[in-house]
Amino acid sequence: MTIKLYGFPPSHATRRAAVIFKELGVPYELVKVDMLTDEHKAAAYLAHQPFGQVPYIDDDGFVLFESRAIGRYLVAKYAGPAQKGLMPTAEDPQRMALFEQAANVELGNFDVYMNALSWEVIFKRYSKLMTDETIVADLLKTLNSKLDAYEVLLSKHRYLAGDEITLADLFHLPFGNTMGSMGYDLLTTSSRPNVSRWWRDISSRPAWQAVKENA
């Protein structure tokens, strides 16, 4: 039975889950949830995702939400031998620890600020609200500082958790793409050559190109 992915095609979280499906070659059926009409707040949706967010999956009756949890689940269940490195396990405790470190870096030092920046620059416009340029400037300053730390990490290894790509790298793709579409070159500036090299690497992967615009 094909896994159903319930989500809004342009959403960052929906595409974060979708790129892992594509990376693993696992087929899925996208069940579109129209966030523009608040379908994600309807009782039928809340019965499966009580926070009213996208996405969630239904794998033959097993329901799971949160895009990063979905990614981990897909790798644990469906990864082939060549794909197991996407999520190191306790069989190699040091690699697992480095992966969890990198995953926490993405969530706490990138996602939170990109979420806020996207709200100010993009989503406020949909709500007919004014962008606060002071907040934008502060967020860009913070992101520049965070990416300076990324430069240090990526000067030592090809990817954030070592020399093999992991989910922690792939989780950056939706918001990293949005950063560029908003006109900010923080990931491609020549002042951070290792970040630029890393971003070109992960963003050129066929799996991401398949869901870059819509899941």
Secondary structure as UniProt FT lines:
FT   STRAND          3..7
FT   TURN            9..10
FT   HELIX           12..24
FT   STRAND          28..32
FT   HELIX           35..37
FT   HELIX           39..41
FT   HELIX           43..46
FT   TURN            47..48
FT   TURN            50..51
FT   STRAND          56..59
FT   TURN            60..61
FT   STRAND          62..65
FT   HELIX           67..78
FT   HELIX           81..86
FT   TURN            90..91
FT   HELIX           93..106
FT   HELIX           107..111
FT   HELIX           112..118
FT   HELIX           119..123
FT   HELIX           124..126
FT   TURN            127..128
FT   HELIX           133..154
FT   TURN            155..156
FT   TURN            160..161
FT   HELIX           167..170
FT   TURN            171..172
FT   HELIX           173..181
FT   TURN            182..183
FT   TURN            186..188
FT   TURN            190..191
FT   HELIX           193..203
FT   HELIX           206..211
//
